[in-house]
Amino acid sequence: MTATAVPPPVTVVRTQPERIGPLLGLAHGLTLAKRNLRYAVRTPSSLIDTVIQPVLFLLVFVFLFGGAISGTWQEYLQTLVPGLMVQITMYASIGTGMALSNDISKGVFDRFRSLPIARSAPLVGAVLGDVIRYVVAVAVLLALAFALGFRVQTDPLSALFAFVLVVVFGLTLCWLSVLVGMVASTPQAVPGIAMAVILPLTFGSNIFADPETMPRWLELWIGVNPVTYFVDTVRGLMIGGPVAQPLIVSLFAVVVAHLVLLPLALRAYLRKVR
């Protein structure tokens, strides 16, 4: 009787995943940002907040309320447009959390885990894609505003700085949107939660009307609302007025928001992608 040969034991070597550098991680994020933009182009319904909202807000508020607030809609147009630039980016930032939550619910993140990409790439891609959405939203708003008669009363460099500041403000709120998207139970819950924060910030500000015409308690809230200072800065840069003091407060608000929201958003995101 011959003995059966016993195969040698197999040694399983567990290899650690290759460490991905920040530049390669950024490249992965840019690739996923292109993916998000292609999806937005192929699904026009996802562009409602980017293209349709600026048009609707400008037309509705200028022609329905312009005469009652400022006497003529032409005069109200000059005051309203800088404020709407801030508001539109705030609303557009909601798309970041919705996109991330939607990808997680559909299992897209499970596919990302099987790819040799940085764990931060989907988040970086969503945020970078939103930069383009902010630029498009504000550009659409300004194009219509100029067609209606809005004019920059300072200089092109100041107007460009106002544009950049609005985009920076939108990026700051991206982290709030990411946080909401990571803690919300479903993608459909993200807009409701985010709007519960954004609505008091926008309508409880000086975007639409002079705070001096409002009740004292609301005027006090507007005085501490950071959106008020962003609007004052953008107005000063585009149509004239004080800039230094509201700009300092605005930049301070950006720093504080990043210090608070960024760690919370990253922690919630990393917990989801593990």
C-alpha positions as CSV (number, residue, x, y, z in Angstrom):
1,M,0.0,0.0,0.0
2,T,1.5,3.3,-1.1
3,A,1.4,6.3,1.1
4,T,-0.4,9.4,-0.3
5,A,1.9,12.4,-0.7
6,V,0.8,15.2,1.6
7,P,1.2,18.6,-0.1
8,P,3.3,21.1,1.8
9,P,1.4,23.7,3.9
10,V,0.5,26.9,2.1
11,T,1.7,30.1,3.7
12,V,-0.6,33.0,3.3
13,V,1.2,36.3,3.2
14,R,-1.0,39.3,4.1
15,T,0.2,42.4,2.3
16,Q,-0.5,45.8,3.4
17,P,-2.3,48.1,0.9
18,E,0.1,50.4,-0.9
19,R,0.2,53.8,0.7
20,I,-1.2,56.5,-1.7
21,G,0.5,59.9,-1.7
22,P,-1.5,63.1,-1.5
23,L,-0.8,64.0,-5.2
24,L,-2.0,60.7,-6.4
25,G,-5.0,61.0,-4.1
26,L,-5.8,64.4,-5.7
27,A,-5.5,62.9,-9.1
28,H,-8.0,60.2,-8.1
29,G,-10.3,62.9,-6.8
30,L,-10.1,64.9,-10.1
31,T,-11.0,61.7,-12.0
32,L,-14.1,61.2,-9.8
33,A,-15.0,64.9,-10.1
34,K,-15.1,64.4,-13.9
35,R,-17.4,61.5,-13.3
36,N,-19.8,63.6,-11.2
37,L,-19.8,66.3,-13.8
38,R,-20.6,63.9,-16.6
39,Y,-23.5,62.5,-14.5
40,A,-24.8,66.0,-14.0
41,V,-24.7,66.8,-17.7
42,R,-26.4,63.5,-18.6
43,T,-29.2,64.0,-16.0
44,P,-30.6,67.5,-16.5
45,S,-32.8,67.2,-13.4
46,S,-29.7,67.3,-11.2
47,L,-28.9,70.8,-12.6
48,I,-32.1,72.4,-11.3
49,D,-30.4,74.0,-8.3
50,T,-27.5,75.1,-10.5
51,V,-29.2,76.7,-13.5
52,I,-33.0,77.0,-12.8
53,Q,-32.9,78.3,-9.2
54,P,-30.8,81.4,-9.9
55,V,-33.1,82.4,-12.7
56,L,-36.3,81.8,-10.6
57,F,-35.0,83.6,-7.5
58,L,-33.9,86.6,-9.5
59,L,-37.1,87.0,-11.5
60,V,-39.4,86.3,-8.6
61,F,-37.9,88.6,-6.1
62,V,-37.0,91.4,-8.5
63,F,-40.4,91.7,-10.2
64,L,-42.7,90.7,-7.4
65,F,-41.1,92.5,-4.4
66,G,-38.6,95.0,-6.0
67,G,-41.1,97.9,-6.3
68,A,-42.5,97.3,-2.7
69,I,-39.0,97.2,-1.1
70,S,-37.0,99.7,-3.1
71,G,-39.5,101.7,-5.0
72,T,-38.5,100.4,-8.4
73,W,-37.3,96.9,-9.5
74,Q,-34.3,98.4,-11.2
75,E,-33.0,99.9,-8.0
76,Y,-33.8,96.7,-6.1
77,L,-31.8,94.7,-8.7
78,Q,-28.6,96.4,-7.8
79,T,-29.1,95.6,-4.1
80,L,-30.4,92.0,-4.5
81,V,-27.9,90.5,-7.0
82,P,-24.8,90.4,-4.6
83,G,-27.0,88.9,-1.9
84,L,-28.4,86.2,-4.3
85,M,-24.8,85.3,-5.2
86,V,-24.3,84.2,-1.6
87,Q,-27.7,82.5,-1.3
88,I,-27.3,80.5,-4.5
89,T,-24.0,79.0,-3.5
90,M,-25.5,78.0,-0.1
91,Y,-28.4,76.1,-1.8
92,A,-26.0,74.5,-4.4
93,S,-23.8,73.2,-1.5
94,I,-26.6,70.8,-0.6
95,G,-25.8,68.7,-3.7
96,T,-22.5,67.5,-2.1
97,G,-24.2,65.6,0.7
98,M,-26.9,64.3,-1.5
99,A,-24.4,62.9,-4.0
100,L,-22.3,61.2,-1.4
101,S,-25.4,59.8,0.4
102,N,-26.8,58.6,-2.9
103,D,-23.5,56.8,-3.8
104,I,-23.4,55.1,-0.5
105,S,-27.1,53.9,-0.6
106,K,-26.6,52.5,-4.2
107,G,-23.4,50.6,-3.3
108,V,-21.1,52.7,-5.3
109,F,-18.8,53.1,-2.3
110,D,-18.5,49.3,-2.1
111,R,-17.1,49.4,-5.6
112,F,-14.7,52.2,-4.7
113,R,-13.3,50.0,-1.9
114,S,-12.3,47.4,-4.4
115,L,-10.3,49.9,-6.5
116,P,-6.7,51.0,-5.8
117,I,-7.7,54.6,-5.1
118,A,-7.3,56.8,-2.0
119,R,-10.2,56.6,0.5
120,S,-10.5,60.4,0.3
121,A,-11.0,60.4,-3.5
122,P,-14.8,60.2,-3.6
123,L,-15.0,63.1,-1.1
124,V,-12.4,65.2,-2.9
125,G,-14.2,64.5,-6.2
126,A,-17.6,65.6,-4.8
127,V,-16.1,68.8,-3.4
128,L,-14.1,69.7,-6.5
129,G,-17.2,69.0,-8.7
130,D,-19.2,71.4,-6.6
131,V,-16.7,74.2,-7.3
132,I,-17.8,73.9,-11.0
133,R,-21.4,74.0,-9.9
134,Y,-20.9,77.1,-7.9
135,V,-19.2,78.9,-10.8
136,V,-22.0,77.9,-13.2
137,A,-24.7,78.9,-10.8
138,V,-23.2,82.3,-10.1
139,A,-22.4,82.8,-13.8
140,V,-26.0,82.1,-14.8
141,L,-27.3,84.5,-12.1
142,L,-24.9,87.3,-13.3
143,A,-25.6,86.7,-16.9
144,L,-29.4,87.2,-16.4
145,A,-28.7,90.1,-14.0
146,F,-26.6,92.0,-16.5
147,A,-29.3,91.4,-19.2
148,L,-31.8,93.0,-16.9
149,G,-29.6,96.0,-16.2
150,F,-27.4,95.2,-13.3
151,R,-24.0,96.9,-13.4
152,V,-20.8,96.6,-11.3
153,Q,-20.2,100.0,-9.9
154,T,-16.6,99.4,-8.6
155,D,-14.0,97.7,-10.8
156,P,-13.5,94.3,-12.5
157,L,-10.8,93.2,-10.0
158,S,-13.1,93.9,-7.0
159,A,-16.0,92.0,-8.8
160,L,-13.7,89.0,-9.4
161,F,-12.6,89.0,-5.8
162,A,-16.3,89.0,-4.8
163,F,-16.9,86.0,-7.1
164,V,-14.0,84.1,-5.5
165,L,-15.2,84.9,-2.0
166,V,-18.6,83.5,-2.8
167,V,-17.1,80.3,-4.1
168,V,-15.0,80.0,-0.9
169,F,-18.1,80.5,1.2
170,G,-19.8,77.7,-0.7
171,L,-16.9,75.4,-0.1
172,T,-17.1,76.1,3.6
173,L,-20.8,75.0,3.6
174,C,-19.8,71.9,1.7
175,W,-18.5,70.4,4.9
176,L,-21.9,71.0,6.5
177,S,-23.5,69.2,3.6
178,V,-21.0,66.3,3.8
179,L,-21.8,66.0,7.5
180,V,-25.5,65.9,6.9
181,G,-25.1,63.5,4.0
182,M,-23.1,61.1,6.2
183,V,-25.5,61.1,9.2
184,A,-28.8,61.2,7.2
185,S,-30.6,57.8,7.0
186,T,-31.5,58.3,3.3
187,P,-30.5,60.6,0.5
188,Q,-34.0,62.0,0.4
189,A,-33.6,63.3,4.0
190,V,-30.5,65.4,3.2
191,P,-32.2,68.4,1.6
192,G,-34.7,68.7,4.5
193,I,-32.0,68.6,7.2
194,A,-29.7,71.0,5.3
195,M,-32.5,73.5,4.6
196,A,-33.4,73.6,8.2
197,V,-30.0,75.2,8.8
198,I,-29.7,77.2,5.6
199,L,-33.1,78.9,5.5
200,P,-32.6,80.8,8.9
201,L,-29.2,81.8,7.6
202,T,-30.5,83.2,4.3
203,F,-33.9,84.7,5.1
204,G,-32.6,85.8,8.5
205,S,-30.1,88.1,6.9
206,N,-29.8,91.3,4.9
207,I,-30.1,89.6,1.5
208,F,-33.7,90.7,0.7
209,A,-34.4,93.7,2.9
210,D,-32.9,96.3,5.2
211,P,-32.7,94.9,8.7
212,E,-33.7,98.3,10.1
213,T,-37.3,97.6,8.8
214,M,-37.5,94.4,10.8
215,P,-38.5,93.6,14.4
216,R,-35.8,94.2,17.0
217,W,-35.3,90.5,17.8
218,L,-34.8,89.6,14.1
219,E,-32.5,92.6,13.7
220,L,-30.3,91.2,16.6
221,W,-30.1,87.8,14.9
222,I,-29.1,89.4,11.6
223,G,-26.4,91.3,13.3
224,V,-24.7,88.1,14.4
225,N,-25.5,86.1,11.3
226,P,-22.2,85.5,9.3
227,V,-24.2,85.5,6.0
228,T,-25.0,89.2,6.7
229,Y,-21.3,90.0,6.6
230,F,-20.6,88.0,3.5
231,V,-23.4,89.9,1.7
232,D,-22.1,93.2,3.0
233,T,-18.6,92.3,1.6
234,V,-19.9,91.2,-1.8
235,R,-22.1,94.3,-2.1
236,G,-19.2,96.6,-1.1
237,L,-16.9,94.9,-3.7
238,M,-19.5,95.1,-6.5
239,I,-21.7,98.2,-6.0
240,G,-19.6,100.1,-3.4
241,G,-19.6,100.5,0.3
242,P,-17.6,99.4,3.4
243,V,-15.5,96.2,2.7
244,A,-12.7,95.9,5.3
245,Q,-14.8,95.3,8.5
246,P,-17.3,92.8,6.9
247,L,-14.5,91.1,5.1
248,I,-12.6,90.4,8.3
249,V,-15.7,89.0,10.0
250,S,-16.4,86.9,6.9
251,L,-12.9,85.4,6.8
252,F,-13.1,84.7,10.6
253,A,-16.4,82.9,10.1
254,V,-14.8,80.8,7.3
255,V,-11.9,79.8,9.6
256,V,-14.2,79.0,12.5
257,A,-16.6,77.0,10.3
258,H,-13.7,74.9,8.9
259,L,-12.4,74.3,12.4
260,V,-15.8,73.0,13.6
261,L,-17.3,71.4,10.5
262,L,-14.3,69.9,8.7
263,P,-13.2,67.4,11.5
264,L,-16.9,66.4,12.1
265,A,-17.5,65.8,8.4
266,L,-14.2,63.9,7.9
267,R,-14.9,61.7,10.9
268,A,-18.4,60.9,9.7
269,Y,-17.1,60.2,6.2
270,L,-14.3,57.9,7.3
271,R,-16.8,56.0,9.5
272,K,-19.0,55.4,6.5
273,V,-16.2,54.2,4.1
274,R,-14.4,51.8,6.4
